[in-house]
Amino acid sequence: MPFVTIELTREGVTREQKQELIKGVTDLITEVLNKDPHLTHIAIHEIDTDNWGYAGEQISVLREKGITADKK
């Protein structure tokens, strides 16, 4: 029974985007590991940007500096 956790910063991921993640990861686990999708669990944890750090800085501070995770 696969259990997958996805951790994201809380920055406006929509319900629809979360559904796409859940579906996509479930499909990948089914295809690659040959696991029953009805026994595959996906948990999405959203973490406040004040509670996530990278390179010694809070993500909220990096965002204030204009540094984002968006593709360019």
DSSP file (Angstrom, degrees, kcal/mol; ACC not computed):
  #  RESIDUE AA STRUCTURE BP1 BP2  ACC     N-H-->O    O-->H-N    N-H-->O    O-->H-N    TCO  KAPPA ALPHA  PHI   PSI    X-CA   Y-CA   Z-CA
    1    1 A M              0   0    0      0, 0.0    39,-0.1     0, 0.0     2,-0.1   0.000 360.0 360.0 360.0  99.2    0.0    0.0    0.0
    2    2 A P        -     0   0    0      0, 0.0    39,-2.6     0, 0.0     2,-0.4  -0.398 360.0-168.8 -68.1 141.2    1.9    3.1   -1.2
    3    3 A F  E     -a   41   0A   0     37,-0.2     2,-0.4    -2,-0.1    39,-0.2  -0.977   6.0-172.4-131.6 117.9    1.7    6.3    0.8
    4    4 A V  E     -a   42   0A   0     37,-3.0    39,-3.0    -2,-0.4     2,-0.5  -0.933   7.2-159.8-117.1 132.1    3.1    9.4   -0.8
    5    5 A T  E     -a   43   0A   0     -2,-0.4     2,-0.5    37,-0.2    39,-0.2  -0.944   2.8-166.2-111.8 130.1    3.5   12.8    0.9
    6    6 A I  E     -a   44   0A   0     37,-3.2    39,-3.1    -2,-0.5     2,-0.5  -0.968   5.9-161.4-113.6 124.0    3.8   16.0   -1.1
    7    7 A E  E     +a   45   0A   0     -2,-0.5     2,-0.3    37,-0.2    39,-0.2  -0.927  16.9 167.7-110.1 128.8    5.0   19.0    0.8
    8    8 A L  E     -a   46   0A   0     37,-2.6    39,-3.1    -2,-0.5     2,-0.2  -0.936  38.9-106.0-132.9 153.3    4.4   22.5   -0.7
    9    9 A T  E     -a   47   0A   0     -2,-0.3     2,-1.6    37,-0.2     4,-0.2  -0.594  43.3-106.9 -75.3 147.2    4.6   26.0    0.6
   10   10 A R  S    S+     0   0    0     37,-2.6    39,-0.4    -2,-0.2    -1,-0.1  -0.586  71.9 132.5 -77.9  90.7    1.1   27.5    1.2
   11   11 A E  S    S-     0   0    0     -2,-1.6    -1,-0.2    37,-0.1    -2,-0.1  -0.199  83.8 -66.3-140.3  45.0    1.1   29.9   -1.8
   12   12 A G        +     0   0    0      1,-0.2     2,-0.4     2,-0.0    -2,-0.1   0.757  63.8 169.9  85.4  25.7   -2.2   29.5   -3.6
   13   13 A V        -     0   0    0     -4,-0.2    -1,-0.2     1,-0.1     2,-0.0  -0.591  33.7-130.9 -68.4 126.3   -2.2   26.0   -5.0
   14   14 A T     >  -     0   0    0     -2,-0.4     4,-2.3     1,-0.1     5,-0.2  -0.273  13.8-112.5 -79.7 164.2   -5.7   25.5   -6.2
   15   15 A R  H  > S+     0   0    0      1,-0.2     4,-2.2     2,-0.2     5,-0.1   0.891 120.1  53.1 -58.5 -40.6   -8.0   22.6   -5.4
   16   16 A E  H  > S+     0   0    0      2,-0.2     4,-2.1     1,-0.2    -1,-0.2   0.893 107.5  49.9 -64.7 -41.0   -7.8   21.6   -9.1
   17   17 A Q  H  > S+     0   0    0      2,-0.2     4,-2.3     1,-0.2    -1,-0.2   0.898 109.9  51.2 -65.1 -39.8   -4.0   21.6   -9.1
   18   18 A K  H  X S+     0   0    0     -4,-2.3     4,-2.7     2,-0.2    -2,-0.2   0.910 108.5  51.8 -62.8 -41.4   -4.0   19.4   -6.0
   19   19 A Q  H  X S+     0   0    0     -4,-2.2     4,-2.7     1,-0.2     5,-0.2   0.903 108.5  51.2 -61.9 -40.5   -6.4   17.0   -7.8
   20   20 A E  H  X S+     0   0    0     -4,-2.1     4,-2.9     2,-0.2    -1,-0.2   0.906 110.7  49.0 -62.7 -41.2   -4.0   16.9  -10.7
   21   21 A L  H  X S+     0   0    0     -4,-2.3     4,-2.8     2,-0.2     5,-0.3   0.941 112.4  47.7 -61.9 -47.3   -1.1   16.1   -8.4
   22   22 A I  H  X S+     0   0    0     -4,-2.7     4,-2.2     1,-0.2    -2,-0.2   0.929 116.2  43.7 -60.3 -46.8   -3.1   13.3   -6.7
   23   23 A K  H  X S+     0   0    0     -4,-2.7     4,-2.7     2,-0.2    -2,-0.2   0.932 115.1  48.7 -64.4 -46.8   -4.2   11.8  -10.0
   24   24 A G  H  X S+     0   0    0     -4,-2.9     4,-2.2    -5,-0.2    -2,-0.2   0.907 113.9  44.6 -62.9 -44.1   -0.7   12.1  -11.6
   25   25 A V  H  X S+     0   0    0     -4,-2.8     4,-2.6    -5,-0.2     5,-0.2   0.909 113.7  50.9 -68.1 -41.3    1.1   10.6   -8.7
   26   26 A T  H  X S+     0   0    0     -4,-2.2     4,-2.3    -5,-0.3    -2,-0.2   0.933 111.5  47.8 -60.2 -46.1   -1.4    7.8   -8.4
   27   27 A D  H  X S+     0   0    0     -4,-2.7     4,-2.7     2,-0.2    -1,-0.2   0.898 111.8  50.5 -61.3 -41.2   -1.1    7.0  -12.1
   28   28 A L  H  X S+     0   0    0     -4,-2.2     4,-3.1     2,-0.2     5,-0.5   0.921 111.0  47.5 -64.2 -45.1    2.7    7.0  -11.9
   29   29 A I  H  X S+     0   0    0     -4,-2.6     4,-1.8     1,-0.2     6,-0.9   0.897 113.6  49.3 -62.0 -40.6    2.7    4.7   -8.9
   30   30 A T  H  X S+     0   0    0     -4,-2.3     4,-0.8    -5,-0.2    -2,-0.2   0.926 117.4  40.1 -63.5 -45.7    0.2    2.4  -10.7
   31   31 A E  H  < S+     0   0    0     -4,-2.7    -2,-0.2    -5,-0.2    -3,-0.2   0.936 124.2  34.5 -71.4 -48.1    2.3    2.4  -13.9
   32   32 A V  H  < S+     0   0    0     -4,-3.1    -3,-0.2    -5,-0.2    -2,-0.2   0.898 132.2  26.7 -78.8 -42.0    5.8    2.1  -12.5
   33   33 A L  H  < S-     0   0    0     -4,-1.8    -3,-0.2    -5,-0.5    -1,-0.2   0.448  97.0-126.7-103.8  -1.3    5.2    0.0   -9.4
   34   34 A N     <  +     0   0    0     -4,-0.8     2,-0.3    -5,-0.3    -4,-0.2   0.897  53.7 158.9  56.8  43.1    2.1   -1.9  -10.7
   35   35 A K        -     0   0    0     -6,-0.9    -1,-0.2    -9,-0.1    -2,-0.1  -0.726  49.7-102.9-100.1 148.5    0.2   -0.9   -7.5
   36   36 A D    >   -     0   0    0     -2,-0.3     3,-1.9     1,-0.2     4,-0.2  -0.529  23.5-144.6 -66.9 122.5   -3.6   -0.9   -7.1
   37   37 A P  G >  S+     0   0    0      0, 0.0     3,-1.1     0, 0.0    -1,-0.2   0.780  98.8  63.7 -62.6 -24.3   -4.7    2.8   -7.3
   38   38 A H  G 3  S+     0   0    0      1,-0.2    -2,-0.1     3,-0.0    -3,-0.0   0.591 106.3  44.3 -74.9  -9.1   -7.4    2.0   -4.8
   39   39 A L  G <  S+     0   0    0     -3,-1.9     2,-0.5     2,-0.0    -1,-0.2   0.248  92.2 101.5-114.2   9.4   -4.7    1.2   -2.2
   40   40 A T    <   -     0   0    0     -3,-1.1     2,-0.4    -4,-0.2   -37,-0.2  -0.842  54.3-163.4-100.2 128.0   -2.5    4.2   -3.1
   41   41 A H  E     -a    3   0A   0    -39,-2.6   -37,-3.0    -2,-0.5     2,-0.4  -0.925   6.0-169.8-116.2 134.7   -2.7    7.2   -0.7
   42   42 A I  E     -a    4   0A   0     -2,-0.4     2,-0.4   -39,-0.2   -37,-0.2  -0.989   2.6-170.3-123.5 127.9   -1.5   10.7   -1.4
   43   43 A A  E     -a    5   0A   0    -39,-3.0   -37,-3.2    -2,-0.4     2,-0.6  -0.973   6.5-158.7-118.5 131.7   -1.2   13.4    1.3
   44   44 A I  E     -a    6   0A   0     -2,-0.4     2,-0.5   -39,-0.2   -37,-0.2  -0.946   7.2-168.0-110.4 120.7   -0.6   17.0    0.5
   45   45 A H  E     -a    7   0A   0    -39,-3.1   -37,-2.6    -2,-0.6     2,-0.5  -0.937   6.3-156.2-109.3 122.9    0.8   19.1    3.3
   46   46 A E  E     -a    8   0A   0     -2,-0.5     2,-0.5   -39,-0.2   -37,-0.2  -0.868  10.2-160.6 -99.3 129.2    0.9   22.9    2.9
   47   47 A I  E     -a    9   0A   0    -39,-3.1   -37,-2.6    -2,-0.5     5,-0.1  -0.923  22.5-113.7-115.1 130.2    3.5   24.7    5.0
   48   48 A D    >   -     0   0    0     -2,-0.5     3,-1.9   -39,-0.2     4,-0.1  -0.303  26.5-122.2 -58.7 141.8    3.3   28.3    5.8
   49   49 A T  G >  S+     0   0    0    -39,-0.4    11,-1.5     1,-0.3    10,-0.8   0.733 112.7  60.2 -64.2 -21.7    6.2   30.2    4.1
   50   50 A D  G 3  S+     0   0    0      1,-0.2    -1,-0.3     9,-0.2    -2,-0.1   0.731 105.1  50.8 -71.8 -20.9    7.4   31.5    7.6
   51   51 A N  G <  S+     0   0    0     -3,-1.9     2,-0.4     7,-0.1    -1,-0.2   0.253  99.5  73.6-102.2  11.2    7.8   27.8    8.6
   52   52 A W    <   -     0   0    0     -3,-0.8     7,-2.8    -4,-0.1     2,-0.3  -0.989  61.7-169.9-127.1 132.1    9.9   26.7    5.6
   53   53 A G  E     -B   58   0B   0     -2,-0.4     2,-0.3     5,-0.2     5,-0.2  -0.891  10.3-178.3-123.7 155.0   13.5   27.7    5.1
   54   54 A Y  E >  S-B   57   0B   0      3,-2.7     3,-1.7    -2,-0.3     8,-0.1  -0.963  73.9  -5.3-149.4 130.7   16.1   27.4    2.3
   55   55 A A  T 3  S-     0   0    0     -2,-0.3     3,-0.1     1,-0.3    -1,-0.0   0.840 131.2 -52.5  54.5  36.9   19.7   28.5    2.3
   56   56 A G  T 3  S+     0   0    0      1,-0.2     2,-0.3     0, 0.0    -1,-0.3   0.537 118.9  99.1  82.8   6.3   19.3   30.0    5.8
   57   57 A E  E <  S-B   54   0B   0     -3,-1.7    -3,-2.7     4,-0.0    -1,-0.2  -0.931  75.5-111.4-126.8 149.5   16.3   32.2    5.0
   58   58 A Q  E  >  -B   53   0B   0     -2,-0.3     4,-2.1    -5,-0.2     3,-0.5  -0.533  28.3-125.8 -70.7 144.4   12.6   31.8    5.5
   59   59 A I  H  > S+     0   0    0     -7,-2.8     4,-2.8   -10,-0.8     5,-0.2   0.875 111.3  60.5 -59.4 -36.7   10.7   31.4    2.2
   60   60 A S  H  > S+     0   0    0    -11,-1.5     4,-1.7    -8,-0.3    -1,-0.2   0.881 106.0  47.1 -59.2 -37.4    8.6   34.4    3.2
   61   61 A V  H  > S+     0   0    0     -3,-0.5     4,-1.3   -12,-0.2    -1,-0.2   0.904 111.0  51.1 -70.0 -42.2   11.7   36.6    3.3
   62   62 A L  H  <>S+     0   0    0     -4,-2.1     5,-2.6     1,-0.2     3,-0.3   0.903 108.9  51.6 -61.3 -40.4   12.9   35.2    0.0
   63   63 A R  H ><5S+     0   0    0     -4,-2.8     3,-1.7     1,-0.2    -1,-0.2   0.901 105.6  55.0 -63.1 -39.7    9.5   36.0   -1.6
   64   64 A E  H 3<5S+     0   0    0     -4,-1.7    -1,-0.2     1,-0.3    -2,-0.2   0.811 105.9  53.1 -61.6 -29.2    9.8   39.6   -0.2
   65   65 A K  T 3<5S-     0   0    0     -4,-1.3    -1,-0.3    -3,-0.3    -2,-0.2   0.447 124.6-106.5 -83.8  -1.0   13.1   39.8   -2.1
   66   66 A G  T < 5S+     0   0    0     -3,-1.7     2,-0.6     1,-0.3    -3,-0.2   0.561  74.5 139.9  88.5   8.8   11.4   38.7   -5.3
   67   67 A I      < +     0   0    0     -5,-2.6    -1,-0.3    -6,-0.2     2,-0.2  -0.779  25.9 168.0 -90.0 120.4   12.8   35.2   -5.3
   68   68 A T        -     0   0    0     -2,-0.6    -5,-0.0     2,-0.1    -9,-0.0  -0.730  46.2-125.8-126.2 173.8   10.2   32.6   -6.4
   69   69 A A        +     0   0    0     -2,-0.2     2,-0.1     2,-0.1     3,-0.1   0.278  68.2 125.1-101.1   7.8   10.0   29.0   -7.4
   70   70 A D        -     0   0    0      1,-0.1    -2,-0.1     2,-0.0     2,-0.1  -0.381  68.7-108.2 -69.6 145.1    8.2   29.8  -10.6
   71   71 A K              0   0    0      1,-0.1    -1,-0.1    -2,-0.1    -2,-0.1  -0.441 360.0 360.0 -67.0 146.0    9.7   28.6  -13.9
   72   72 A K              0   0    0     -2,-0.1    -1,-0.1    -3,-0.1    -2,-0.0   0.434 360.0 360.0-100.9 360.0   11.2   31.4  -16.0
